[in-house]
C-alpha cells in the first residue's frame, strides 16, 4: 500500500501517519459491520456508530489531502498528490 501511494520512502512522515490513521477508521468500520452483521443499517446504535466513523474518516481524508497538497508544493509526494487530485474532487469538496 505504501509503495502504491508513493510514500514508502517518503520524506513526509506526517502523510504516512495520516494514511495509517485513515486505515484505522476502515478497520473500525470493518469491526462494526462484523459485530452488527446485516443489522448494521437497521439498528439505531449501529447506524450512529457507522455515521461517526464515516464523519471521522471524511474529516481526516480532507486533512490528509491538505497535508499532501502542502507537501507536494514543497517538492515531496508529488505522485501521491497527482493520484489524489486527478479529478479535482478534493478541491471542490
PEJO-V328100 format. One line per field, one symbol per residue. phi: phi as a letter, one per 40 degrees, with the letter a starting at -180 (. if undefined). psi: psi as a letter, one per 20 degrees, with the letter a starting at -180 (. if undefined). Layout:
phi=???
psi=???
//
This chain:
phi=.ccccgbcbccccccccccccccccccccdccccccgccccbcccccccccccccccccccccddcccccccccgbfcccccccbcbgcccbc
psi=ghghjkjgkqinhhggggghghhhhhgggghghhgicijhihpghggggghgggggggghhgggggghgghhhijqkggggghhkhjkghhi.
//
